[in-house]
Amino acid sequence: MSYLYFDKPLLANLQESLPKEILRTNRSGAYSCSTILDCNTRKYHGLLVVPVKDLDDDNHVLLSSLDETVIQHGAQFNLGLHKYSGNVFSPNGHKYVRSYAWEKVPTTIYRVGGVILQKEKVFQHFENRILIRYTLLDAHSPTTLRLRPFLAFRSVKECTHENGVASQHYDVIDNGIKTRMYPHYPELMMQLNKKNEFVFEPAWYRGIEYQKEQELGYEYKEDLYVPGYFEFNIKKGESVVFSAGLNELGTSQLKKIFDHEMDVHVPRTSFYSCLINAAHQFHYERDGETYIIAGYPWFKCRVRDMFISLPGLTLAIDEVEYYEKVMKTAVKGLRDFMDNRKSDIMIREIEKPDVLLWAIWCIQQYARLVDAETAVKKYGELVHQMVDFIREDKHPNLSLHDNGLLFTNGRTQAVTWMNSEVNGHPVVPRSGYVVEINALWYNALHFLAEILTSQDCSTEADVYTGLAEKTGDSFKSTFLNHHGYLLDYVDQDYISWSVRPNMLIATSLEYSPLTTPEKKKIFDICTKELLTPKGMRSLSPKSGGYNPIYAGCQAQRDAAYHQGTVWPWLSGFYLETCLKIYKRSGLSWVDRCFLGFEEEMNYHCIGTLPELFDGNPPFSGRGAVSFAVNVASVLRIFKVLSKFYNY
């Protein structure tokens, strides 16, 4: 039985099966996402969702879904599933599903009387094309299969409705059709590798509902256009491949393409292999540049997320070449920023005050996990440039004070990863001396001194070591309080006493200003007040403003975003701290903390980790269905554990 496997009793229970989503990406910005029953519950869902450069920077749903109908002896059995008003589902194709498994590719088995039909899906790498292979495993009489495409041609941020502008025109191509509902959109090519009949039967299916959007307070009803259907006979043991893409293919290629995509997929046979597959989903290449997508289905490339996640998504699974490709692109963006040049590099929020410090941390991971000498050759000059850029007060929102600490203004804008805002103002106005910014600064100074020492520049290295010592002394006197934990930020006379997980970044860094006993006190407090089975709470329940449930309208969710919700990526720093303090004796605790993440492989978006969780039981998954920093953090801990377990 596959690691990711669901049987009929669960699949027939819509309350259990519809929350389980599935994501496939093509590493070029496009994706395919739905539920395991192929019933869309978000406006972001669709079989073929692609970027359309001629329109905007968003993704667009072209092919929303594809309903299959099995026909025997003139009787029709529709395998589709859509939700309509009044909690009505029609047709009820889920009652024919016998199993769903995902090892190499998502595979659904249907049974309709004596007919057993297998459906397998692949999303082609670097091509905007979804491929679906139907195999008739068993049938006792002649069988016909009908495929009815539901088209949207709209942004993922909107819903479409019946209108007189949408074009019903189509052209016949090799074993299929091509059509385009609106100008400026690409043509959608739908083809099969078998001769078939396309029956033009245009219709709008009105009032389809997306329950996830309804829960979030967004528009949740739309009308989808169906141009007609493809129909063909299928014999027992026969396989037929359906393709939907942006360019026409010779249909004799479809089987070969499908088989190739099957071969290159890493089987999902364990927790670890699921995470590797999830890591690959964040790869993004465009216009010759290489990026990391922050999350799906709505995030773009955010530079802070990219630097935090890059070591885990690449170095931790021995994919050094991809790390170097991403960094090659990132270096261009970083240099453009520091030289005050307009950049063509598509990384967002590069001006945030902690970004350069996370970039240095990211390079430091390369030095630790790959090779220190190579890291110095490739990135040593860049590290020096970034540190001096900050040291010389060239950053627009960082000031180096005489005490060695960095000061940033976050009163009117969000400046750290805690970036939620309500009515244009940060929910958590982290300003002044921010704990992780200054911990990363201390670490960066020592790392640069280490680089300079390796280059026989000991005199210059001593300068940065001296600055680091001043920063370390001020760090402890500013942030370490008499309760034994670190203040979150200090803004002139205002002191944030809230217990937050950002202090764990300081305890886990290669160079930390804290002693082992100080780290242990912080670790213990975080264990008692912040740790959950899904990661670290963003705020202690004992602190004022604790708001652990990420639900309700947009404003309510934004207010809760960092006020008690759980963020798995911070567990990486927590578990690293544990191993730094307790070494081998901490292994059993680290293993125990992993259990909460592994069970998530069968929930939410299967095979990956969502953006965040509620801070109170049952710790429901929320936000983006797949989030890069979370996947990366767990993979990074796997890598750290490998040093102890030798695997």
HURATA-V184365 format. One record per residue. RES is the residue in three letters. PHI is phi in whole degrees, 0 to 359 (999 if undefined). NEAR is the number of other C-alpha atoms within 10 Angstrom. D_LAST is the distance of its C-alpha to the last C-alpha in whole Angstrom. Layout:
BEGIN
((RES;PHI;NEAR;D_LAST) (RES;PHI;NEAR;D_LAST))
END
This chain:
BEGIN
((MET;999;8;25) (SER;294;14;23) (TYR;299;18;20) (LEU;255;19;23) (TYR;218;14;26) (PHE;225;19;30) (ASP;258;13;33) (LYS;303;16;36) (PRO;305;14;37) (LEU;289;15;35) (LEU;295;22;36) (ALA;285;20;40) (ASN;267;12;40) (LEU;297;14;40) (GLN;295;10;39) (GLU;269;12;36) (SER;272;20;35) (LEU;294;21;37) (PRO;290;19;34) (LYS;272;20;31) (GLU;254;24;31) (ILE;221;23;29) (LEU;229;25;29) (ARG;227;25;29) (THR;233;29;29) (ASN;250;24;30) (ARG;70;24;29) (SER;232;21;32) (GLY;101;23;33) (ALA;271;24;34) (TYR;207;29;33) (SER;228;26;34) (CYS;211;24;33) (SER;197;25;35) (THR;260;21;34) (ILE;292;24;33) (LEU;263;24;37) (ASP;62;25;38) (CYS;257;25;40) (ASN;291;26;40) (THR;241;23;40) (ARG;227;19;40) (LYS;290;26;42) (TYR;280;26;39) (HIS;285;26;38) (GLY;172;29;39) (LEU;288;28;38) (LEU;224;28;38) (VAL;238;30;38) (VAL;226;28;39) (PRO;286;19;40) (VAL;236;17;43) (LYS;299;11;44) (ASP;289;9;48) (LEU;255;13;48) (ASP;191;10;46) (ASP;263;11;42) (ASP;266;18;41) (ASN;275;23;40) (HIS;226;26;42) (VAL;277;28;42) (LEU;265;27;44) (LEU;259;26;43) (SER;286;27;43) (SER;200;24;42) (LEU;221;22;43) (ASP;271;19;45) (GLU;259;22;45) (THR;232;20;48) (VAL;266;21;48) (ILE;239;19;52) (GLN;221;19;53) (HIS;54;9;57) (GLY;81;9;58) (ALA;271;9;55) (GLN;252;13;53) (PHE;233;19;50) (ASN;275;22;48) (LEU;268;24;44) (GLY;283;22;44) (LEU;206;21;44) (HIS;222;21;46) (LYS;258;20;47) (TYR;236;17;50) (SER;304;10;52) (GLY;80;7;53) (ASN;59;9;49) (VAL;265;12;50) (PHE;250;18;48) (SER;204;15;49) (PRO;291;15;49) (ASN;258;16;47) (GLY;296;23;44) (HIS;296;23;41) (LYS;288;17;43) (TYR;265;21;43) (VAL;283;22;39) (ARG;258;21;37) (SER;198;19;33) (TYR;222;23;31) (ALA;219;20;28) (TRP;222;22;25) (GLU;253;19;23) (LYS;276;20;23) (VAL;223;20;27) (PRO;299;19;29) (THR;227;20;31) (THR;247;21;34) (ILE;249;21;36) (TYR;251;22;40) (ARG;229;19;42) (VAL;235;19;46) (GLY;60;11;48) (GLY;271;11;47) (VAL;269;20;45) (ILE;239;19;41) (LEU;243;24;40) (GLN;252;21;37) (LYS;238;20;36) (GLU;235;21;33) (LYS;236;25;32) (VAL;226;25;31) (PHE;247;27;31) (GLN;293;21;32) (HIS;296;16;30) (PHE;62;15;32) (GLU;229;17;35) (ASN;275;23;37) (ARG;209;25;37) (ILE;258;25;36) (LEU;238;24;36) (ILE;234;21;37) (ARG;251;20;37) (TYR;255;21;39) (THR;235;20;39) (LEU;275;21;42) (LEU;285;17;40) (ASP;202;16;43) (ALA;192;19;47) (HIS;258;12;50) (SER;205;12;52) (PRO;307;13;53) (THR;233;18;50) (THR;243;17;50) (LEU;243;22;48) (ARG;241;23;49) (LEU;242;20;47) (ARG;242;21;48) (PRO;279;22;47) (PHE;256;24;47) (LEU;254;26;47) (ALA;239;25;47) (PHE;50;23;47) (ARG;205;21;47) (SER;294;22;45) (VAL;295;22;42) (LYS;272;14;44) (GLU;233;15;47) (CYS;243;20;48) (THR;256;16;51) (HIS;221;17;54) (GLU;306;15;57) (ASN;205;10;59) (GLY;269;7;61) (VAL;273;9;60) (ALA;301;15;57) (SER;282;13;57) (GLN;260;17;57) (HIS;289;12;58) (TYR;214;16;55) (ASP;238;10;56) (VAL;280;13;55) (ILE;234;15;52) (ASP;303;18;50) (ASN;54;20;50) (GLY;179;23;50) (ILE;222;19;51) (LYS;232;21;50) (THR;209;18;52) (ARG;211;20;52) (MET;284;21;53) (TYR;221;14;54) (PRO;300;11;54) (HIS;75;11;52) (TYR;272;16;49) (PRO;287;19;47) (GLU;284;19;49) (LEU;264;23;46) (MET;260;23;46) (MET;244;27;46) (GLN;221;27;45) (LEU;232;26;45) (ASN;272;21;44) (LYS;223;19;47) (LYS;302;16;51) (ASN;212;17;51) (GLU;250;14;54) (PHE;263;19;54) (VAL;258;13;56) (PHE;284;14;57) (GLU;215;11;58) (PRO;296;13;57) (ALA;199;15;57) (TRP;259;15;55) (TYR;263;14;53) (ARG;265;14;54) (GLY;76;17;53) (ILE;290;20;49) (GLU;246;25;47) (TYR;241;24;44) (GLN;291;22;43) (LYS;295;16;40) (GLU;293;16;43) (GLN;297;15;46) (GLU;298;13;43) (LEU;270;15;43) (GLY;83;13;47) (TYR;260;17;47) (GLU;301;16;49) (TYR;227;20;47) (LYS;245;20;50) (GLU;211;19;50) (ASP;250;20;52) (LEU;242;23;50) (TYR;265;24;52) (VAL;243;19;52) (PRO;284;21;54) (GLY;156;16;54) (TYR;208;21;52) (PHE;261;23;50) (GLU;222;20;51) (PHE;202;16;50) (ASN;276;17;50) (ILE;223;18;47) (LYS;261;17;47) (LYS;302;17;45) (GLY;87;11;42) (GLU;274;12;42) (SER;241;18;40) (VAL;232;21;41) (VAL;253;23;40) (PHE;257;23;41) (SER;233;24;40) (ALA;231;25;41) (GLY;206;23;41) (LEU;260;18;43) (ASN;221;14;44) (GLU;281;18;46) (LEU;240;18;44) (GLY;290;12;45) (THR;294;20;44) (SER;292;14;43) (GLN;278;11;40) (LEU;300;22;39) (LYS;297;18;37) (LYS;296;11;36) (ILE;297;15;34) (PHE;299;22;33) (ASP;298;11;31) (HIS;297;12;30) (GLU;297;18;28) (MET;299;18;27) (ASP;292;12;25) (VAL;275;10;24) (HIS;283;13;22) (VAL;281;15;19) (PRO;299;18;19) (ARG;269;22;18) (THR;247;15;17) (SER;200;16;15) (PHE;304;17;15) (TYR;296;16;12) (SER;293;16;14) (CYS;297;22;17) (LEU;293;24;16) (ILE;297;24;16) (ASN;299;20;19) (ALA;297;25;20) (ALA;300;26;19) (HIS;293;18;21) (GLN;293;26;24) (PHE;271;28;25) (HIS;293;22;26) (TYR;210;21;29) (GLU;237;17;31) (ARG;207;13;35) (ASP;53;7;38) (GLY;80;6;35) (GLU;250;17;33) (THR;236;23;30) (TYR;224;29;29) (ILE;238;27;27) (ILE;282;27;29) (ALA;292;25;29) (GLY;177;23;29) (TYR;237;24;31) (PRO;260;24;33) (TRP;242;16;35) (PHE;278;13;34) (LYS;254;20;34) (CYS;273;18;32) (ARG;256;18;32) (VAL;293;27;32) (ARG;298;24;30) (ASP;301;22;28) (MET;297;27;27) (PHE;289;24;26) (ILE;291;21;24) (SER;270;27;22) (LEU;304;30;21) (PRO;300;27;18) (GLY;290;30;17) (LEU;283;34;18) (THR;232;24;17) (LEU;297;23;15) (ALA;293;25;12) (ILE;243;18;12) (ASP;61;15;13) (GLU;248;13;17) (VAL;295;16;18) (GLU;299;11;21) (TYR;290;17;22) (TYR;305;22;22) (GLU;294;17;24) (LYS;293;14;27) (VAL;295;21;27) (MET;294;24;27) (LYS;300;16;30) (THR;291;17;32) (ALA;298;23;31) (VAL;300;15;33) (LYS;300;14;36) (GLY;295;22;36) (LEU;295;24;36) (ARG;292;15;38) (ASP;301;15;41) (PHE;296;15;41) (MET;291;17;41) (ASP;268;11;44) (ASN;58;9;45) (ARG;251;11;45) (LYS;293;9;45) (SER;245;13;42) (ASP;268;10;41) (ILE;284;18;38) (MET;269;18;37) (ILE;241;20;35) (ARG;263;15;37) (GLU;67;14;37) (ILE;291;18;37) (GLU;278;17;40) (LYS;296;19;38) (PRO;293;23;38) (ASP;266;22;34) (VAL;296;23;33) (LEU;298;26;33) (LEU;289;26;31) (TRP;292;22;28) (ALA;297;25;28) (ILE;295;26;28) (TRP;300;23;25) (CYS;297;20;24) (ILE;293;26;24) (GLN;299;25;23) (GLN;295;21;19) (TYR;299;24;20) (ALA;298;17;21) (ARG;281;12;18) (LEU;266;16;15) (VAL;247;15;17) (ASP;194;12;19) (ALA;294;19;22) (GLU;295;13;25) (THR;295;12;24) (ALA;300;17;25) (VAL;295;22;28) (LYS;296;12;29) (LYS;281;15;29) (TYR;232;20;29) (GLY;300;21;31) (GLU;297;13;34) (LEU;295;18;33) (VAL;301;24;32) (HIS;300;18;35) (GLN;296;14;37) (MET;291;22;36) (VAL;297;18;36) (ASP;292;13;40) (PHE;301;16;41) (ILE;286;21;40) (ARG;299;19;41) (GLU;269;12;45) (ASP;57;14;45) (LYS;270;15;45) (HIS;287;19;43) (PRO;293;12;45) (ASN;221;17;44) (LEU;219;23;42) (SER;233;21;44) (LEU;271;17;43) (HIS;275;13;46) (ASP;299;10;47) (ASN;279;13;45) (GLY;90;22;42) (LEU;265;27;41) (LEU;265;25;40) (PHE;245;21;43) (THR;225;23;43) (ASN;263;20;45) (GLY;238;22;44) (ARG;286;16;47) (THR;251;14;48) (GLN;214;18;45) (ALA;286;21;41) (VAL;241;25;39) (THR;236;21;36) (TRP;295;13;33) (MET;279;17;35) (ASN;248;18;38) (SER;287;22;40) (GLU;226;18;43) (VAL;232;13;46) (ASN;55;7;50) (GLY;81;10;48) (HIS;240;15;47) (PRO;297;20;44) (VAL;294;22;43) (VAL;244;20;41) (PRO;283;21;43) (ARG;288;25;41) (SER;220;24;43) (GLY;84;22;44) (TYR;273;27;41) (VAL;257;28;38) (VAL;299;27;35) (GLU;285;22;32) (ILE;298;25;34) (ASN;282;25;35) (ALA;294;28;32) (LEU;294;23;30) (TRP;295;28;33) (TYR;301;29;33) (ASN;297;25;29) (ALA;295;28;30) (LEU;297;28;33) (HIS;292;23;31) (PHE;295;26;28) (LEU;296;24;32) (ALA;299;24;33) (GLU;298;19;29) (ILE;298;24;30) (LEU;295;21;34) (THR;297;15;33) (SER;294;14;31) (GLN;263;14;34) (ASP;61;10;36) (CYS;251;13;38) (SER;294;14;38) (THR;296;12;41) (GLU;292;13;40) (ALA;299;21;37) (ASP;298;16;39) (VAL;297;12;41) (TYR;286;21;37) (THR;296;19;36) (GLY;297;15;40) (LEU;294;17;40) (ALA;296;24;36) (GLU;296;16;38) (LYS;297;16;40) (THR;299;26;38) (GLY;298;24;36) (ASP;297;15;39) (SER;293;18;41) (PHE;301;23;38) (LYS;292;14;38) (SER;289;10;41) (THR;272;17;41) (PHE;257;23;38) (LEU;280;19;38) (ASN;257;12;40) (HIS;288;7;42) (HIS;275;10;40) (GLY;97;17;36) (TYR;238;24;35) (LEU;260;28;35) (LEU;296;22;38) (ASP;282;22;37) (TYR;201;24;40) (VAL;229;19;43) (ASP;240;18;46) (GLN;55;10;49) (ASP;275;6;50) (TYR;268;10;48) (ILE;239;15;45) (SER;268;16;42) (TRP;272;16;41) (SER;301;20;39) (VAL;274;24;36) (ARG;232;24;33) (PRO;282;29;30) (ASN;299;25;30) (MET;295;25;30) (LEU;292;27;27) (ILE;298;21;26) (ALA;294;26;28) (THR;283;28;26) (SER;261;22;23) (LEU;294;20;24) (GLU;303;17;23) (TYR;245;19;27) (SER;239;18;28) (PRO;285;23;32) (LEU;262;20;31) (THR;279;9;31) (THR;300;15;28) (PRO;299;11;31) (GLU;294;16;32) (LYS;299;24;28) (LYS;296;20;28) (LYS;298;15;31) (ILE;296;24;30) (PHE;300;24;27) (ASP;295;15;29) (ILE;295;17;32) (CYS;295;22;29) (THR;297;13;28) (LYS;287;10;31) (GLU;250;18;33) (LEU;243;24;30) (LEU;287;24;27) (THR;227;22;27) (PRO;296;17;25) (LYS;250;27;24) (GLY;131;26;24) (MET;260;31;27) (ARG;297;31;30) (SER;279;27;32) (LEU;201;26;35) (SER;290;26;36) (PRO;300;19;38) (LYS;275;11;40) (SER;270;14;41) (GLY;295;12;44) (GLY;87;14;43) (TYR;300;19;40) (ASN;216;22;40) (PRO;273;26;37) (ILE;257;23;38) (TYR;271;26;38) (ALA;209;19;40) (GLY;95;13;44) (CYS;288;13;46) (GLN;303;14;44) (ALA;296;14;46) (GLN;295;15;44) (ARG;292;19;41) (ASP;298;19;41) (ALA;292;21;42) (ALA;263;24;39) (TYR;308;28;37) (HIS;233;25;36) (GLN;244;26;38) (GLY;134;26;35) (THR;295;29;33) (VAL;259;34;29) (TRP;240;24;27) (PRO;300;28;23) (TRP;298;25;23) (LEU;289;22;24) (SER;297;27;21) (GLY;301;26;19) (PHE;288;23;21) (TYR;297;25;22) (LEU;288;26;18) (GLU;297;23;18) (THR;299;24;21) (CYS;303;23;20) (LEU;288;20;17) (LYS;293;18;19) (ILE;279;18;22) (TYR;256;14;20) (LYS;51;12;17) (ARG;298;14;15) (SER;291;11;18) (GLY;267;16;18) (LEU;297;17;14) (SER;296;9;16) (TRP;290;14;18) (VAL;297;18;16) (ASP;301;13;14) (ARG;295;11;18) (CYS;294;18;19) (PHE;290;18;16) (LEU;300;12;19) (GLY;294;15;21) (PHE;280;19;20) (GLU;295;20;18) (GLU;294;13;22) (GLU;289;18;23) (MET;298;20;22) (ASN;255;17;25) (TYR;234;20;27) (HIS;55;23;29) (CYS;270;23;28) (ILE;295;24;25) (GLY;84;28;22) (THR;210;28;22) (LEU;240;32;23) (PRO;283;26;27) (GLU;295;22;28) (LEU;202;28;29) (PHE;227;28;30) (ASP;299;24;33) (GLY;277;32;33) (ASN;244;16;35) (PRO;305;11;34) (PRO;273;9;33) (PHE;56;18;31) (SER;293;18;32) (GLY;288;22;30) (ARG;221;18;33) (GLY;75;18;33) (ALA;301;19;31) (VAL;286;23;30) (SER;217;30;26) (PHE;230;28;26) (ALA;298;31;24) (VAL;296;31;23) (ASN;289;32;22) (VAL;300;27;19) (ALA;297;29;18) (SER;297;25;18) (VAL;293;26;16) (LEU;296;25;13) (ARG;295;26;14) (ILE;291;19;13) (PHE;305;20;9) (LYS;295;20;9) (VAL;297;17;10) (LEU;295;19;8) (SER;300;12;5) (LYS;291;9;8) (PHE;271;12;8) (TYR;265;11;6) (ASN;59;7;4) (TYR;240;8;0))
END
